[in-house]
Amino acid sequence: MDRDQIIERLYKRYIEPTKNKNGKYIGVEIEMPIVNLNGEAVDFEIVHGLTKKFIEQFQFTPSGIDDSGEIYSACSEKNGDILSYDCSYNNLELSFGKASILHEINERFLSYYTYIQDYFKQYNYTLTGMGVNPNRLVNHNIPIENGRYRMLFHHLHGAQKYSKLPMYFHKFPEYGTFSSASQVQLDADFEKLPEILNTFSKLEPIKALIFSNSVMPDEDADLLCCRDMFWENSPHGINPHNVGMYECEFTSIDDILNYIASTSIYCTERDGKYINFTPINIVEYFSRSSIDGEYFDGEKYKEITFAPDINDINYLRTFKFEDLTFRGTIEFRSVCCQPIDSAMSTAAFHIGLMDKIDELNDLLENDNVIYHKGYTAGELRKLLIRRSIPEFIDEDKLYLLAQRVLEISRNGLSDRGFGEEKYLKPLFERVKKRTNPAKEMLLQLENGLDINAVTLDCSKPSND
């Protein structure tokens, strides 16, 4: 298959769905750590018990069963909401069917969350709003027993195979079992795709300042957002175009397609078996007659050689901060799980800015607070996920810039006319206090607050 044919397939998968959108829909995914407040590992039997009770209470239908017969995913036929476990049974995810108004999602979130918390309370367990499970060192950090997560776990543990690569691999290949995110998908405007990706990429340093909430104090008490490092310094980051920032400007749809064509594929399926292999550029993948990989046969991993199939393109998966999806949406995925009282803030922030993309772009294009200092957006984000503000940045002006971004978002939400701007209130408070959830957590711990108290503080829902 030649490059033009591959580009055509990529266009149909990623670009075509953005055309002729009938509405502006919101999709929200919130991953939350499950914490055993007794300081012990999460007992998965308790989690499985919750799943069964939840399904019964909310009339969900099981949609994913692991190899031991346990339910890891269930869906509501009524609204498309999903209860699932991301990577492991230590990490509960609530995904919401598309909606037009954020209040609808928030109402269902609070209903589910309250039920889950009431169930967990009898075991001295809790969900919490942290980007890293505070009990990661005692939990059973093992994957869900199914093909996908077993493959992913195996792939991430394969860093030693790439010892000749000039890159640093971190020592947390099991990070998917203890890291949690807050993600939002918004319908993408075909006419503005380059501008949307460019502008939100430039915004990433400010998002780091406001939303950072994944810390490992025992490893690096200065790093406020471990999430970036988890993905970028793992086998997912062997091809840097698969992760993190776009370090280029898009001027056209062709530019975006060429970027997608520069990404790599690392897995597929044959006969119901997941196969993983050394990441390979998607164009080169389809130019080969055969690929060498590995699969799990039920007992151990075996080598396999197989021929590429055009449908393998459905397994191309990137982890960009702004990811164009096959649903015709842009998925914003750089934000850690937030404290529960600000669970809707991530979605509200992005919704408000999407309708003000021209104004946001003008602000960032003309900025001299962080830009035009010799640093790219990616370099600036890496600096601003640290506890200290770099000396070349005027801190007063930096937070004024962050406040201006929030004001643009608030105006966008206000124009929608649904009162969704209330979800930004915690973010304005953070900017006013020059803090974020990660800084607050580290300060609480340094002041002697018990980790359970910090955990419970992050688990409280909003009263508003």
C-alpha positions as MATLAB code, in Angstrom:
seq = 'MDRDQIIERLYKRYIEPTKNKNGKYIGVEIEMPIVNLNGEAVDFEIVHGLTKKFIEQFQFTPSGIDDSGEIYSACSEKNGDILSYDCSYNNLELSFGKASILHEINERFLSYYTYIQDYFKQYNYTLTGMGVNPNRLVNHNIPIENGRYRMLFHHLHGAQKYSKLPMYFHKFPEYGTFSSASQVQLDADFEKLPEILNTFSKLEPIKALIFSNSVMPDEDADLLCCRDMFWENSPHGINPHNVGMYECEFTSIDDILNYIASTSIYCTERDGKYINFTPINIVEYFSRSSIDGEYFDGEKYKEITFAPDINDINYLRTFKFEDLTFRGTIEFRSVCCQPIDSAMSTAAFHIGLMDKIDELNDLLENDNVIYHKGYTAGELRKLLIRRSIPEFIDEDKLYLLAQRVLEISRNGLSDRGFGEEKYLKPLFERVKKRTNPAKEMLLQLENGLDINAVTLDCSKPSND';
ca = [
       0.000    0.000    0.000;
       1.468    3.371   -0.975;
       1.543    6.518    1.130;
      -1.352    8.203   -0.693;
      -3.657    5.287    0.107;
      -2.665    5.403    3.757;
      -3.209    9.162    3.909;
      -6.660    8.633    2.398;
      -7.528    6.095    5.106;
      -6.237    8.418    7.815;
      -8.356   11.216    6.368;
     -11.485    9.059    6.498;
     -10.755    7.968   10.059;
      -9.710   11.252   11.666;
     -10.779   14.174    9.464;
     -13.975   13.088    7.734;
     -15.892   12.670   11.053;
     -15.304   16.353   11.896;
     -17.393   17.489    8.934;
     -21.067   18.409    9.186;
     -21.382   18.094   12.938;
     -25.009   18.621   13.949;
     -24.354   19.849   17.474;
     -21.719   20.831   20.001;
     -21.487   17.866   22.298;
     -19.450   17.250   25.427;
     -17.868   13.980   26.512;
     -16.319   13.716   29.980;
     -14.137   10.955   31.429;
     -13.039   11.057   35.061;
     -10.609    8.490   36.456;
     -10.318    8.317   40.255;
      -8.007    6.346   42.549;
      -9.603    3.845   44.900;
      -7.926    4.203   48.292;
      -7.950    1.796   51.225;
      -7.767    4.160   54.209;
      -6.480    1.311   56.378;
      -3.151    1.791   54.622;
      -3.370   -1.608   52.954;
      -3.751   -2.764   49.366;
      -7.153   -2.445   47.748;
      -9.043   -5.743   48.035;
     -10.353   -6.376   44.532;
     -13.204   -8.489   45.905;
     -14.612   -5.325   47.479;
     -14.311   -3.553   44.128;
     -16.084   -6.393   42.330;
     -18.840   -6.246   44.944;
     -19.281   -2.528   44.262;
     -19.510   -3.150   40.522;
     -22.348   -5.652   40.916;
     -24.281   -3.381   43.276;
     -23.748   -0.348   41.036;
     -25.023   -2.205   37.983;
     -28.104   -3.277   39.879;
     -28.736    0.204   41.301;
     -28.385    2.138   38.040;
     -29.518   -0.585   35.629;
     -26.248   -0.748   33.708;
     -25.422   -3.654   31.411;
     -22.051   -5.466   31.683;
     -19.964   -4.749   28.589;
     -16.548   -6.105   29.587;
     -15.714   -9.350   31.418;
     -12.120  -10.218   32.343;
     -10.525  -13.655   32.054;
     -11.583  -14.480   35.623;
     -15.207  -13.648   34.924;
     -15.208  -10.273   36.705;
     -16.937   -7.230   35.233;
     -14.535   -4.406   34.339;
     -16.941   -2.332   32.265;
     -20.698   -1.661   32.236;
     -22.822    0.716   30.196;
     -26.149    2.485   30.572;
     -28.415    1.963   27.573;
     -30.385    5.006   28.749;
     -27.672    7.670   28.411;
     -24.460    5.971   27.284;
     -22.676    6.434   30.610;
     -19.984    3.872   31.436;
     -18.554    2.571   34.701;
     -15.175    0.979   34.077;
     -11.770    0.335   35.556;
      -8.817    1.852   33.744;
      -5.814   -0.488   33.546;
      -6.414   -1.943   37.018;
      -9.062   -2.376   39.694;
      -7.327    0.375   41.677;
      -8.579    3.019   39.243;
     -12.311    3.620   38.730;
     -13.478    5.571   35.695;
     -16.809    7.244   35.034;
     -17.364    8.132   31.372;
     -20.424   10.063   30.348;
     -22.456    9.767   27.177;
     -22.386   12.889   25.060;
     -24.408   15.808   26.375;
     -25.084   19.395   25.341;
     -25.023   20.962   28.817;
     -22.429   20.309   31.503;
     -25.029   20.394   34.296;
     -26.488   17.152   32.951;
     -23.148   15.407   33.318;
     -22.480   16.885   36.744;
     -25.847   15.708   38.055;
     -25.204   12.136   36.971;
     -21.615   12.261   38.235;
     -22.736   13.284   41.712;
     -25.398   10.576   41.757;
     -22.910    7.845   40.848;
     -20.151    9.234   43.041;
     -22.356    9.485   46.136;
     -23.540    5.898   45.719;
     -19.989    4.583   45.269;
     -18.704    6.510   48.283;
     -21.522    5.234   50.481;
     -20.657    1.680   49.450;
     -16.920    2.117   50.003;
     -17.398    3.815   53.371;
     -18.426    0.563   55.053;
     -14.958   -0.841   54.233;
     -13.064    2.374   55.098;
     -12.363    2.930   51.398;
     -12.799    6.086   49.339;
     -12.523    7.491   45.868;
     -10.403   10.619   45.767;
      -9.428   13.411   43.407;
      -5.698   12.817   42.950;
      -3.613   12.139   39.868;
      -1.523    9.487   41.638;
      -2.937    6.915   44.032;
      -1.499    7.798   47.467;
      -1.276    4.064   48.257;
       0.602    3.109   45.112;
       3.442    1.577   47.121;
       1.160   -0.909   48.926;
      -1.436   -1.642   46.241;
      -1.430   -4.632   43.924;
      -0.361   -2.748   40.805;
      -1.388   -5.446   38.365;
      -3.413   -5.112   35.165;
      -6.983   -6.201   34.606;
      -6.950   -9.738   33.246;
      -7.904   -9.122   29.657;
      -6.079   -9.012   26.359;
      -5.769   -5.264   26.036;
      -4.481   -4.412   29.497;
      -2.208   -7.457   29.661;
      -0.709   -6.411   26.340;
      -0.304   -2.812   27.489;
       1.370   -3.884   30.746;
       3.733   -6.145   28.809;
       4.516   -3.386   26.303;
       5.353   -0.836   28.998;
       7.537   -3.338   30.840;
       9.544   -3.880   27.651;
      11.659   -0.734   27.994;
      14.806   -2.828   28.509;
      14.495   -3.993   24.895;
      15.251   -0.449   23.767;
      18.460    0.070   25.737;
      20.272    1.322   22.633;
      17.849    4.204   22.141;
      19.135    7.646   23.184;
      16.265    8.239   25.619;
      15.547    7.984   29.328;
      12.953    5.472   30.568;
      11.468    5.999   34.018;
      11.170    3.150   36.520;
       7.360    3.056   36.755;
       6.148    0.830   33.887;
       3.068   -0.017   35.961;
       2.037    3.665   36.075;
      -1.274    2.956   34.375;
      -2.403    1.110   37.509;
      -1.970    4.109   39.804;
      -2.336    7.268   37.691;
      -5.669    8.984   37.041;
      -6.794   11.677   34.613;
      -9.619   14.066   33.872;
     -10.342   14.101   30.158;
     -12.851   15.888   27.960;
     -13.891   15.399   24.355;
     -15.443   18.212   22.371;
     -16.819   18.196   18.855;
     -14.149   19.517   16.508;
     -14.823   22.224   13.922;
     -13.419   21.048   10.579;
     -12.844   24.603    9.387;
     -10.755   25.450   12.448;
      -8.851   22.236   13.141;
      -5.346   23.708   12.625;
      -6.148   26.770   14.740;
      -7.674   24.674   17.535;
      -4.679   22.330   17.760;
      -2.168   25.194   17.528;
      -3.889   27.354   20.121;
      -4.565   24.699   22.714;
      -0.969   23.500   22.336;
       0.228   27.005   23.193;
      -2.073   26.918   26.217;
      -0.462   23.842   27.783;
       2.029   25.753   29.981;
      -0.850   27.697   31.566;
      -2.819   24.488   32.071;
       0.187   23.050   33.912;
       0.146   26.071   36.205;
      -3.559   25.662   37.030;
      -4.296   21.926   36.936;
      -1.155   20.027   38.062;
      -2.202   17.304   40.504;
      -0.009   14.211   40.233;
       2.810   14.025   42.750;
       5.118   11.371   44.162;
       6.759   13.143   47.119;
       8.923   10.126   47.882;
      10.467   10.363   44.409;
      10.538   14.053   43.455;
       8.825   16.616   45.686;
       9.430   19.356   43.105;
       7.501   17.681   40.273;
       3.832   18.671   40.302;
       2.629   16.714   37.267;
       4.184   13.246   37.000;
       1.604   12.432   34.341;
       3.675   13.974   31.537;
       6.757   11.966   32.488;
       4.806    8.710   32.778;
       3.807    8.790   29.125;
       6.750   10.548   27.515;
       9.510    8.511   29.184;
       7.933    5.124   28.547;
       7.787    2.933   25.413;
       4.806    5.082   24.373;
       7.310    7.899   23.901;
       9.793    6.039   21.700;
       8.245    8.020   18.885;
       7.784   11.471   20.481;
       5.040   12.243   17.963;
       2.815    9.750   19.787;
       2.846   11.643   23.085;
       2.855   15.070   24.664;
       3.027   18.310   22.728;
       2.890   19.216   19.064;
       6.197   20.969   18.494;
       5.073   22.450   15.190;
       2.478   24.806   13.738;
      -0.306   23.426   11.562;
      -1.312   25.597    8.636;
      -3.654   23.145    6.904;
      -5.479   19.829    7.114;
      -2.632   18.345    5.080;
      -0.216   19.343    7.835;
      -2.344   17.510   10.401;
      -2.584   14.400    8.225;
       1.167   14.375    7.661;
       1.674   14.577   11.414;
      -0.666   11.642   12.017;
       1.236    9.757    9.314;
       4.435   10.360   11.310;
       3.097    8.531   14.387;
       3.694    4.890   15.258;
       1.586    1.795   15.806;
       2.579   -0.761   18.440;
      -0.270   -3.295   18.667;
      -3.057   -5.058   16.813;
      -5.205   -8.179   17.115;
      -5.297  -11.507   15.317;
      -7.775  -14.285   16.115;
      -8.864  -12.514   19.292;
      -5.279  -12.201   20.559;
      -3.571   -8.861   21.176;
      -0.137   -8.619   19.601;
       2.404   -5.982   20.545;
       5.590   -5.131   18.711;
       8.320   -2.531   18.505;
       6.609    0.785   17.652;
       6.838    1.409   13.927;
       5.807    4.375   11.808;
       2.326    3.747   10.407;
       3.378    4.335    6.785;
       6.364    2.014    7.089;
       4.149   -0.568    8.824;
       1.950   -0.932    5.765;
       4.949   -1.046    3.433;
       6.230   -4.232    5.061;
       5.200   -7.731    4.092;
       5.505   -9.021    7.649;
       5.832   -7.815   11.244;
       7.384   -9.654   14.203;
       5.525   -9.409   17.497;
       4.491  -11.163   20.698;
       1.192  -12.443   22.060;
       0.021  -14.133   25.266;
      -1.186  -17.691   24.691;
      -2.854  -18.045   28.097;
       0.304  -19.109   29.894;
       3.270  -17.262   28.408;
       4.291  -14.873   25.650;
       5.099  -16.315   22.255;
       6.652  -14.816   19.168;
       4.541  -14.402   16.055;
       5.057  -13.119   12.532;
       2.040  -11.694   10.763;
       1.125   -9.634    7.701;
      -0.230   -6.086    8.123;
      -3.906   -5.597    7.340;
      -5.451   -2.239    6.436;
      -7.888   -2.603    9.350;
      -4.907   -2.463   11.699;
      -5.167    1.278   11.254;
      -7.934    1.092   13.868;
      -5.239    0.203   16.432;
      -3.212    3.351   15.810;
      -3.388    5.048   19.186;
      -1.607    8.224   20.179;
      -1.516    9.985   23.518;
      -1.171   13.625   22.545;
      -2.293   16.356   24.943;
      -4.745   17.337   22.194;
      -5.764   14.194   20.327;
      -7.913   14.118   17.206;
     -10.154   11.025   17.540;
     -12.082    8.840   15.124;
     -15.299   10.219   16.656;
     -14.732   13.636   15.126;
     -13.755   15.068   18.494;
     -10.674   16.547   20.055;
      -9.758   14.797   23.267;
      -7.971   16.980   25.802;
      -5.913   14.599   27.893;
      -3.149   16.503   29.680;
      -5.059   17.177   32.923;
      -4.645   15.047   36.037;
      -7.673   13.913   38.017;
      -8.848   16.975   39.941;
     -10.124   17.247   43.533;
     -13.721   16.083   43.490;
     -15.114   19.512   44.377;
     -13.730   20.746   41.037;
     -14.467   17.622   38.998;
     -16.253   19.589   36.258;
     -13.648   22.327   36.034;
     -11.600   20.599   33.339;
     -14.560   20.267   31.005;
     -15.872   23.762   31.741;
     -12.443   25.305   31.071;
     -12.155   23.720   27.631;
     -15.790   24.247   26.648;
     -15.574   27.965   27.388;
     -12.370   28.388   25.405;
     -13.477   26.381   22.378;
     -16.021   29.022   21.382;
     -13.473   31.780   21.990;
     -10.625   30.181   20.098;
      -9.852   33.325   18.068;
      -9.619   35.498   21.176;
      -7.505   32.896   22.979;
      -5.192   32.611   20.013;
      -4.737   36.394   19.848;
      -3.871   36.461   23.547;
      -1.230   33.753   23.268;
       0.162   34.920   19.929;
       0.836   38.376   21.372;
       2.035   37.178   24.773;
       5.452   38.263   26.028;
       5.147   36.836   29.545;
       6.165   33.282   28.717;
       6.505   33.326   24.924;
       9.220   35.010   22.851;
      11.724   34.121   25.582;
      13.522   31.452   23.576;
      11.365   28.544   24.731;
       8.838   26.373   22.914;
       5.445   25.562   24.377;
       6.672   22.065   25.239;
       9.724   23.412   27.052;
       7.574   25.912   28.942;
       5.194   23.203   30.114;
       8.115   21.161   31.444;
       9.232   24.225   33.401;
       5.777   25.033   34.763;
       5.044   21.545   36.093;
       7.777   22.292   38.599;
       7.171   23.866   41.986;
       9.273   26.971   41.388;
       8.562   29.523   38.679;
      11.639   30.086   36.452;
      13.434   33.371   37.116;
      12.988   34.650   33.562;
       9.198   34.660   34.047;
       7.561   37.533   35.930;
       5.294   35.687   38.379;
       2.856   38.582   38.768;
       2.365   38.830   35.018;
       2.182   35.039   34.690;
      -0.817   34.812   36.982;
      -2.425   37.803   35.300;
      -2.084   35.884   32.027;
      -3.672   32.800   33.625;
      -6.497   34.965   34.959;
      -7.076   36.412   31.498;
      -7.348   32.902   30.057;
      -9.923   32.025   32.714;
     -11.868   35.190   31.926;
     -12.009   34.232   28.249;
     -13.297   30.793   29.230;
     -15.863   32.332   31.571;
     -17.104   34.610   28.794;
     -17.425   31.641   26.468;
     -19.477   29.748   29.032;
     -21.581   32.817   29.807;
     -22.404   33.201   26.115;
     -23.754   29.644   26.109;
     -26.355   30.814   28.615;
     -26.497   27.728   30.860;
     -24.723   29.032   33.963;
     -21.798   26.625   33.477;
     -19.278   29.333   34.401;
     -19.791   28.408   38.069;
     -17.528   25.391   37.516;
     -14.580   27.739   36.948;
     -14.788   29.206   40.455;
     -12.144   26.824   41.924;
      -9.759   27.736   39.104;
     -10.086   31.470   39.765;
      -9.342   30.721   43.430;
      -6.201   28.817   42.488;
      -4.906   31.667   40.347;
      -5.708   34.186   43.064;
      -3.738   32.130   45.615;
      -1.033   31.230   43.077;
      -1.442   27.547   43.727;
      -2.780   24.314   42.266;
      -3.894   20.983   43.765;
      -0.384   19.502   43.689;
       1.115   22.466   45.535;
      -1.705   22.339   48.090;
      -1.176   18.642   48.733;
       2.585   18.990   49.195;
       2.081   21.945   51.537;
      -0.437   19.995   53.625;
       1.949   17.061   53.939;
       4.870   19.323   54.841;
       2.719   20.923   57.545;
       2.184   17.522   59.119;
      -1.257   16.600   57.797;
      -1.811   12.853   57.598;
      -2.028   11.393   54.082;
      -5.500   10.030   54.829;
      -6.683   13.503   55.785;
      -5.280   14.882   52.525;
      -6.922   12.041   50.616;
     -10.303   12.687   52.208;
      -9.968   16.422   51.642;
      -9.602   15.724   47.907;
     -12.649   13.429   47.980;
     -15.242   16.003   49.064;
     -17.799   16.929   46.391;
     -18.784   20.528   45.808;
     -21.705   21.975   47.745;
     -22.424   24.423   44.915;
];
